Amino acid sequence: MSRLYLSLLEKAINEHGSAVILKERLELVKEILAKAENEKNNLEIALENAEEEIAELKKQIPSSKFTEYRGAKFKRKPSGGCENSVYCPSCEVGMASIDRYMPYVCGKCHALTSFNSGEITLVLREVSAEYP
């Protein structure tokens, strides 16, 4: 009979100990979940802020693929700056210069630029600096 009482007492002690351990683990899980929920909320706020910033930056990106400068248009490069080609400001077709001292002219509408092929390097530097 005493063995039965000792067995029951031992079982009660073990169950009580297990209950305490389970309670402690449950509290730990609750703490971890609370921290995770808090971090999730912080990340959602950060994501909203980042999406707003992206929208603002997209508004700043020029919608036109051309930049107009000194009577000509220059095609923008995705990496920044402009291509070396000169385009007509009204037709958007390529323009040509006969020699270093003649201005660029459009073969379609005959529009002229305010610069010649001898100045193209300087003009490209200027347009790239003004419209990066």
Wavefront OBJ file of the C-alpha trace (Angstrom):
o trace
v 0.000 0.000 0.000
v 2.800 2.410 0.843
v 4.264 1.711 -2.548
v 0.990 2.781 -4.111
v 1.029 6.048 -2.112
v 4.644 6.683 -3.045
v 3.866 5.928 -6.667
v 0.898 8.329 -6.638
v 2.976 10.975 -4.848
v 5.807 10.538 -7.359
v 3.332 10.796 -10.236
v 1.825 13.996 -8.762
v 5.279 15.535 -8.338
v 6.240 14.649 -11.905
v 2.983 15.989 -13.294
v 3.348 19.185 -11.274
v 6.928 19.602 -12.496
v 5.848 18.986 -16.083
v 3.028 21.510 -15.707
v 5.458 24.157 -14.446
v 7.830 23.480 -17.337
v 4.955 23.579 -19.837
v 3.701 26.842 -18.330
v 7.185 28.382 -18.622
v 7.466 27.219 -22.233
v 4.012 28.574 -23.007
v 5.011 31.975 -21.577
v 8.193 31.908 -23.675
v 6.185 31.119 -26.825
v 3.798 33.983 -26.018
v 6.757 36.385 -25.652
v 8.250 35.227 -28.954
v 4.889 35.653 -30.714
v 4.460 39.153 -29.256
v 7.944 40.151 -30.473
v 7.254 38.671 -33.905
v 3.935 40.546 -34.150
v 5.646 43.781 -33.144
v 8.401 43.260 -35.706
v 5.792 42.429 -38.369
v 3.999 45.716 -37.639
v 7.298 47.633 -37.837
v 8.145 45.952 -41.149
v 4.703 46.772 -42.569
v 5.211 50.446 -41.663
v 8.701 50.404 -43.208
v 7.284 48.787 -46.361
v 4.590 51.464 -46.640
v 7.225 54.192 -46.257
v 9.454 52.530 -48.865
v 6.548 52.216 -51.316
v 5.709 55.909 -50.841
v 9.356 56.828 -51.414
v 9.473 54.690 -54.569
v 6.327 56.404 -55.863
v 7.887 59.836 -55.233
v 11.131 58.813 -56.955
v 9.206 57.470 -59.949
v 7.541 60.873 -60.290
v 10.994 62.443 -60.550
v 12.060 60.186 -63.422
v 11.591 62.037 -66.687
v 8.849 60.485 -68.762
v 10.390 61.560 -72.043
v 13.138 59.490 -73.574
v 14.576 62.702 -75.088
v 16.220 65.775 -73.607
v 15.961 68.991 -75.606
v 19.017 71.244 -75.529
v 20.357 73.993 -77.828
v 17.917 73.316 -80.673
v 18.285 69.544 -80.735
v 17.079 66.490 -78.874
v 19.310 63.911 -77.273
v 18.193 60.393 -76.363
v 18.646 59.555 -72.688
v 20.576 56.451 -71.670
v 19.000 54.293 -68.942
v 22.315 54.437 -67.078
v 22.358 58.264 -67.190
v 23.653 60.796 -69.639
v 22.783 60.916 -73.325
v 23.638 59.063 -76.507
v 26.026 60.703 -78.982
v 23.333 61.030 -81.670
v 21.597 64.346 -82.386
v 17.846 64.308 -83.143
v 15.527 66.883 -84.683
v 13.455 68.699 -82.007
v 10.244 68.463 -84.072
v 10.603 65.237 -86.116
v 12.790 63.291 -83.678
v 14.760 61.863 -86.604
v 18.545 61.873 -86.709
v 20.276 65.082 -87.760
v 23.552 65.388 -89.645
v 26.348 67.923 -89.993
v 28.220 68.196 -93.281
v 31.520 69.229 -91.723
v 32.915 70.377 -88.376
v 31.843 74.005 -88.927
v 28.274 73.579 -90.209
v 25.342 73.191 -87.817
v 23.385 69.953 -87.620
v 20.421 69.914 -89.992
v 17.315 67.736 -90.194
v 16.982 66.016 -93.559
v 13.198 65.936 -93.225
v 12.128 69.416 -92.025
v 15.485 71.243 -92.408
v 15.625 72.448 -88.772
v 19.053 73.685 -87.662
v 20.885 73.423 -84.354
v 22.855 76.156 -82.607
v 26.013 74.040 -82.657
v 28.124 72.088 -85.125
v 29.825 68.711 -85.082
v 33.043 70.296 -83.838
v 31.203 71.277 -80.633
v 29.328 67.999 -80.097
v 31.631 66.745 -77.327
v 31.170 69.963 -75.356
v 27.386 69.966 -75.959
v 27.091 66.339 -74.821
v 29.009 67.184 -71.636
v 26.727 70.175 -71.018
v 23.500 68.253 -71.630
v 24.653 65.330 -69.477
v 25.548 67.726 -66.646
v 22.228 69.581 -66.906
v 20.078 66.435 -67.286
v 21.935 63.605 -65.478
l 1 2 3 4 5 6 7 8 9 10 11 12 13 14 15 16 17 18 19 20 21 22 23 24 25 26 27 28 29 30 31 32 33 34 35 36 37 38 39 40 41 42 43 44 45 46 47 48 49 50 51 52 53 54 55 56 57 58 59 60 61 62 63 64 65 66 67 68 69 70 71 72 73 74 75 76 77 78 79 80 81 82 83 84 85 86 87 88 89 90 91 92 93 94 95 96 97 98 99 100 101 102 103 104 105 106 107 108 109 110 111 112 113 114 115 116 117 118 119 120 121 122 123 124 125 126 127 128 129 130 131 132
